[in-house]
Amino acid sequence: MTISLLFNLANLFVLPFWALIILLPKWGVTKKVMESYLPFVVLAGLYLYLISGTITAESAQALANPKLSDIARFFGEERAAATGWAHFLVMDLFVGRWIYWEGQKSGIWTTHSLLLCLFAGPLGLLSHVITVWVSKLLVKDSEELVA
C-alpha cells in the first residue's frame, strides 16, 4: 500500500466520526461510537507504522535538537509529511471528542468549535474554551439579575 493511499484512507477514516459529532451529537449511536477508543487506536497504529519507516539516525538527531530548517527538511519528504498529517488527524479528533463530551455534559453548544477543530484543531479548542468562559459569564450575570 502506498503512502499516498494510506494518506487518503486516513482522511476518509476520520470523516464519519466528525460527521457524527457535528451533525448528530445527541444521537445514541454517536454517543456509543464516541465512547470507544478504537478510532484512536487505528490512527495511532497508522502513525506508528509511518513514523517507524520515517525516523533515521540522521532525522532522529535533527529532531532531538530541532531547528526550523531541519523540521522543514524532514517534512519535505512524503512519508514524513504523511506521518505529521496522521499526528494531526488523531490529535484533532481526540480534542474534538473531548469538546463533544464536554458539550454533552454541560449542554454548551459545540458545533462551531467542532467545525473549527476539524479544520484547524487549536482554533477549535480555543473556540470551545472561550465559549465555556462566555457561557459561564452569561449564566453568572443572569443569576445576579434574578437575585
C-alpha positions as CSV (number, residue, x, y, z in Angstrom):
1,M,0.0,0.0,0.0
2,T,1.4,3.4,-1.0
3,I,1.9,6.3,1.4
4,S,-0.4,8.3,-0.8
5,L,-3.2,5.7,-0.5
6,L,-2.7,5.5,3.3
7,F,-2.9,9.3,3.5
8,N,-6.2,9.3,1.6
9,L,-7.6,6.4,3.6
10,A,-6.8,8.2,6.9
11,N,-8.5,11.3,5.7
12,L,-11.6,9.3,4.8
13,F,-11.4,7.3,8.0
14,V,-11.9,10.3,10.3
15,L,-14.8,11.9,8.4
16,P,-17.7,9.7,9.8
17,F,-16.6,10.5,13.4
18,W,-16.6,14.2,12.7
19,A,-19.9,14.0,10.9
20,L,-21.5,12.2,13.8
21,I,-20.3,14.7,16.5
22,I,-21.1,17.7,14.4
23,L,-24.4,16.7,12.7
24,L,-25.9,14.2,15.1
25,P,-24.4,15.0,18.5
26,K,-27.4,13.7,20.6
27,W,-28.0,10.5,18.6
28,G,-27.5,7.4,20.7
29,V,-25.2,5.9,18.0
30,T,-23.0,8.9,18.1
31,K,-22.6,8.6,21.9
32,K,-21.9,4.9,21.6
33,V,-19.3,5.4,18.9
34,M,-17.6,8.3,20.7
35,E,-17.2,6.2,23.9
36,S,-14.8,4.0,22.0
37,Y,-11.1,4.5,21.8
38,L,-10.9,2.3,18.7
39,P,-10.6,5.1,16.2
40,F,-7.6,6.5,18.1
41,V,-6.0,3.0,18.2
42,V,-6.4,2.7,14.5
43,L,-5.0,6.2,13.8
44,A,-2.2,5.7,16.3
45,G,-1.3,2.4,14.6
46,L,-1.1,4.2,11.3
47,Y,1.1,6.8,12.9
48,L,3.4,4.1,14.4
49,Y,3.7,2.4,11.0
50,L,4.5,5.7,9.3
51,I,7.0,7.0,11.9
52,S,8.8,3.7,12.1
53,G,9.7,4.0,8.5
54,T,10.5,7.7,8.7
55,I,12.9,8.1,11.5
56,T,16.5,7.5,10.5
57,A,19.6,8.1,12.6
58,E,20.1,11.5,10.9
59,S,16.5,12.6,11.3
60,A,16.4,11.4,15.0
61,Q,19.5,13.5,15.7
62,A,17.9,16.5,14.0
63,L,14.6,16.1,15.8
64,A,16.3,15.6,19.2
65,N,17.6,19.2,19.0
66,P,15.1,20.7,16.4
67,K,15.9,23.7,14.3
68,L,13.2,25.1,11.9
69,S,15.3,24.3,8.9
70,D,15.7,20.7,10.0
71,I,12.0,20.3,10.6
72,A,11.2,21.8,7.2
73,R,13.6,19.4,5.5
74,F,12.2,16.5,7.5
75,F,8.6,17.3,6.5
76,G,9.7,17.8,2.9
77,E,9.7,14.0,2.5
78,E,6.4,12.5,1.6
79,R,6.4,9.8,4.3
80,A,7.3,12.3,7.0
81,A,4.6,14.7,5.8
82,A,2.1,11.8,6.0
83,T,3.3,11.0,9.5
84,G,2.8,14.5,10.6
85,W,-0.7,14.5,9.0
86,A,-1.6,11.3,10.8
87,H,-0.5,13.0,14.0
88,F,-2.8,16.0,13.2
89,L,-5.7,13.6,12.4
90,V,-5.5,11.6,15.7
91,M,-4.9,14.6,17.9
92,D,-7.5,16.9,16.3
93,L,-10.1,14.1,16.5
94,F,-9.2,13.4,20.1
95,V,-9.6,17.1,21.0
96,G,-12.8,17.1,19.0
97,R,-14.0,14.1,21.0
98,W,-13.2,15.9,24.3
99,I,-15.1,19.0,23.1
100,Y,-18.0,16.8,22.1
101,W,-18.2,15.2,25.5
102,E,-17.8,18.5,27.4
103,G,-20.7,19.8,25.4
104,Q,-22.8,16.7,26.1
105,K,-22.1,17.0,29.9
106,S,-22.6,20.8,30.2
107,G,-25.2,21.4,27.5
108,I,-22.9,24.1,25.9
109,W,-23.2,24.4,22.2
110,T,-20.2,22.9,20.4
111,T,-20.9,22.8,16.7
112,H,-18.8,25.9,15.9
113,S,-15.9,24.7,18.0
114,L,-16.0,21.2,16.4
115,L,-16.1,22.6,12.9
116,L,-13.0,24.8,13.7
117,C,-11.3,21.8,15.4
118,L,-11.9,19.7,12.2
119,F,-10.2,22.3,10.0
120,A,-7.8,23.9,12.5
121,G,-7.5,21.9,15.7
122,P,-6.1,24.5,18.1
123,L,-8.6,27.1,17.0
124,G,-11.4,24.7,17.8
125,L,-10.0,24.2,21.2
126,L,-9.7,27.9,21.7
127,S,-13.2,28.5,20.5
128,H,-14.5,25.9,23.0
129,V,-12.6,27.4,25.9
130,I,-14.0,30.9,25.0
131,T,-17.5,29.5,24.6
132,V,-17.4,27.9,28.0
133,W,-16.0,31.1,29.5
134,V,-18.7,33.3,27.9
135,S,-21.4,30.8,28.9
136,K,-20.3,30.9,32.5
137,L,-20.3,34.7,32.4
138,L,-23.8,34.9,30.9
139,V,-25.1,32.4,33.5
140,K,-23.5,34.3,36.3
141,D,-24.9,37.6,35.1
142,S,-28.4,36.2,34.7
143,E,-28.3,34.7,38.2
144,E,-27.3,38.2,39.6
145,L,-30.2,39.8,37.7
146,V,-32.6,37.3,39.3
147,A,-31.2,37.7,42.8
